[in-house]
Structure formats: C-alpha cells, structure tokens
C-alpha cells in the first residue's frame, strides 16, 4: 500500500478534476482545426 502526503493527494485530485473537465468533443474539434491548418499550409 502506498501512503500519500496531503500535498500529493491534493495534486492528484487536481489532475483528475482537470482530466474530467476535458471533453472528447473538444479534443475532436482541436484535431479538425489542426488538420485543416496542416492542409492549408501545404
């Protein structure tokens, strides 16, 4: 068993909360924008 300090628990909670806030739809939109920019630059 791993024992975490209070700071480590707070950091882990912050990371998990941030990950939960990322929506798959937002990632898809970003990929579409990047692919359009890549095609336009050639």
N, C-alpha and C positions, 0 to 999 in steps of 0.2 A: 504494500500500500504506500502511496506517495502522500507526503504531508506538504501542503502548500501554505505559504505565508499569506497574510491578509492582502498584501500588495499583489501577490501573484493571482490570488482569487479575483481581485478587482480587475486586473488586466485581462484575465481570461474571460470574465463576464463582459467586459467592454468589447473584446474581439468578437465574441459570439453574438452580441447585440448588433454590432456593425454588420456582420455577415448576414444576420437575419433581415437586416434592412435592405440588403441588395436584392433587387427583384430580377428574375430571369429575363423579363421583358426589357428591362433597362440594358442588360448585357447584350441582348439581341439587337436593340436599337443602335448601340455603340458599334457592334460588328458591321451592321449595314452601312453606317456612316463611314467607317474606316474603309470598307470595301469600295464604296463609291469614290472616296478620295483617292484611293490607290489607282483605280481605273482612270480617273480624270487626270492624274499626274503623268500618265504614260504618253 
